[in-house]
Amino acid sequence: MKTILLATTCIASALLAVQPAFAQDQLALVQTGDGEAADTGQDPGESGPVAQEGIEEITITAQRRAESLQRAAIAVSVADSGDLINAGVTNPQALTSLVPALQVANAAGPYALFYLRGVGNFNGNSLSDSAVAVNLDGVFLSRPSSTSGLLFDVDRVEVLKGPQGTLYGRNATGGAINIVTRRPQLGEFGGEFMASYGNYDAIQLNGALNVPIGESMAVRVAGQYVEHDAYMTDGTGDQDDLAGRIHFRWEPSSTVTIQFGADYFRQRGAGIGATVLTDDVADRQVGLGDPRSDAAFRSIYFFPAGNTLAPIADDTYLNNEFWGGYASVDVDTEIGTITGIAGYRGASLDFRSNTPSFLINQREEDEQYSVELRFASRTDVPLQWLLGAYYFYEDIDVPDVSFNQQVSASYQQFFPTTESLAAFGRLTYNVTDRFRLNLGARYTVEDKDFVGNFYQLSVLCGGTVLRPDPTLPVTNCFGAPLLPNTIVPGPIFAPNGAVIPFQPFGFGSAFPGGPATTPQFLSIAAFSLDRSAAFDRFTWRAGFEYDVLDASLLYGSFETGFKSGGFFFTRDNPVYRPERIEAWTLGLKNRFLRNRLQLNLEAFWWEYRDQQVSSTSRDSQGAVIFATRNVGQSRNRGFEIEGIALVTPNTQLSANLQYLDAEYTSFIYLTPNQSPQVPGLNTSVPPVANCPFTLADPPTLYRQDCSGRRPPNAPEWVFSLGVEQTVPLGGWNLVLNARTRYQSKIFTGLEYLEVQEQEGYWQSDASITLAEASDRYFVTAFINNIENNDIIGNSFPHPFGGANLVVGSVRPPRTYGLRAGVRF
């Protein structure tokens, strides 16, 4: 299969395909007296338009064609290279400050969690998929763990809101994020270099070089290095990233464009940090490995083990590498353009994290291959069409991963594969010069296989649950050993290969400081899974476009989407079903006052069925698992208003307001009743989630009902304001840039505990840039998160601590520094 895929990739690269590089020139243009376009002499990464006739036009390819952002009949937001630089974006989490509809948080290790208008999923391992698709230069990135290290030398980031079930096939029920990098420019030799230094000893180096090869070829090479000290007191929350990218472009004729590209990203450091969410640890920069967090862990007593948790280890690290490439050809014909792209992505993960309040050790190898072919008609005909086909294959190899909660741990090996095929099409008919109808459809078939082994170790104290005579007094195992922080368990099998259900583990004290006489044992369980499943779905879209005025577009659509099901480790039911979505959108895009005022409005209503929700849980046998459940239905509705005003040729204002009414209309699931049964003792333990519950049948399960709750990461209000003022100073420009953003409160976890509530907050950024008019040199002073807010991005109750031990990952504090650059 891999040989076939590689051969297909090479053939497709040489014969057909990819969409053209519609990269924008990053220099703002002005109209001179004779009508010619001239450079502004302004740094594109530091400031906006200067003395131009109207608001800058942005070209996007979100609908697989090049078109103006204001003429695209879809809900989409765009952040260009200047926005990314000013906001200090070096990883996906920082995009939250630029796109009101988007929330990106950290999970353990390299995992990023994407939510669009409250729609997303907690992707804690490679057995669950994101509901928001991320694409790099047209190549879908299947793993959320592989989305860092990409945001440099970028032309723009397109954020498509709502299901993209027809043009984007895999797992785009919530939306899509398209990262479009800068491509080689023919006949131009040039480059740029930028360096910055800030607090936390932050160093960032960026460079790019464009080299023409004759008249028809060019190469662009770019790189980035980012390093800063830890934001958290235990050494976590640091960054040590190195990335590089190369593009090759060849235009052998006026109708053929061939492109190749490759990239590499190396991720080091201690990884994302977390803090205990309790009044006893009020400073949210105190990490879990800090001694000030020890008491929170020592306070958790687990009855079966007869012992308390120990302070968590602080030996976290990232040793991850990611790479990939693509090859494409674009062929113009008399009736349309044939495009296609063949892509490959790979990753090698090796990390240790304590972010979810327990230790994760993981090694993983990922590979994916994809080929997409499209044939798009010309746009100057009454009936426009686009036809396409898509193939995707993913192979994941996880030889070792452990989830260690000290008194219990699971050790897993699993090897999932996914194969996906899809055919899609889009028709647009010009009923009149101003009114158009469009219809889209896609049929997707996915086959998933899952093979894996699961080992569970639990510490049991002989003086608690293993007493031969229940009338004997209960004794504890204080001071006895807890499970070591290793990636693989010690010997747990007999010589003949059989699982040993119990084995001696050590001795503990009957009370703190007492004699070590109470025996301790390991309870050992193991099982294997070998499952396969096929999922298929027909999704479709219907819409209209109406040019109310020459610069006013009214549009509406109804679209469906689906995300296939899959598997997870449990001794209960290991299968989750596909999720489905139906979405209505109505929008109006306008330009007024000779292109100096832009006002866009959008209303949306999304309905989910069988929505997939992933979280850390425990199965009916007491094993800690990462479960994905179909929780029922949800409804997400609201509106968004976006405005840009070019008040003077040198003053631009922007504002954005989003209102979101999101609710789980049906959120019911079963959770195990983990109460240890000890004669003569009341050890009832209610579920952790702050939702109504009842005992189910059998009584070993609770029926949890969180219906009516708001989804996590779904703020009711998001409001942002921005201003950019340019002051000409002879041969230089002084550019002042400021923006502020308000977000109302959100829940950062599915348990709806009070400590998981992130209150509403304002966050502001500002910069001042001095740039030479020729655009050769610039220097910028910047400050981000001026308020120095401690913002929780995600939160996790400890599996054995529940509401008494909840931790949260923290977004960056206030950062500031200087940035300088040169272009040639």
Buried (B, 14 or more C-beta within 10 A) or exposed (E): EEEEBEEBBEEBBEEBBBBBBBBBEBBBBBEEEEEEEEEBBBBBBBBBBBBBBBBBBBBBBBBBBEBEBBBBBBBBBBBBBBBBBBBBBBBBBBBBBBBBBBBBBBBBBBBBBBBBBBBBBBBBBBBBBBBBBBBBBBBBBBBBBBBBBBBBBBBBBBBBBBBBBBBBBBBBBBBBBBBBBBBBBBEEEEBBBBBBBBEBEBBBBBBBBBBBEEEBBBBBBBBBBBBBEBBBBBBBBBBBBBBBBBBBBBBEEEEBBBBBBBBBBBBBBBBBBBBBBBEEBEEBBBBBBBEBBBEBBEBBBBBBBBBBBBBBBBEBBBBBBBBBBBBBBBBBEEEBBBBBBBBBBBBBBBBBBBBBBBBBBBBBBBBBBBBBBBBBBEEEEEEBBBBBBBBBBBBBBBBBBBBBBBBBBBBBBBBBBBBBBBBBBBBBEBEEEBEBBBBBBBBBBBBBBBBBBBBBBBBBBBBBBBBEEEEEEBBBBBBBBBBEBBBBBEEBEEEEEEEEEEBEBBBBBBEEEBEBEBBBBBBBBBBEBEBEBEBBBEBBBBBBBBBEEEBBBBBBBEBBBBBBBBBBBBBEEBBBBBBBBBBBBBBBBBBEEEBBBBBBBBBBBBBBBBBBBBBBBBBBBBBBBBBBBBBBBBBBBBBBBBBBBBEEBBBBBBBBBBBBBBBBEBBBBBBBBBBBEBEEEEEEEEBBBBBEBEEBEEEBBBBBBBBEBBBBBBBBBBBBBBBBBBEBEEEBBBBBBBBBBBBBBBBBBBBBBEBBBBEEBEBBBBBBBBBBBEBBBBBBBBBBBBEEBBBBBBBBBBBBBBBBBBBBBBBBBBBBBEBBBBBE
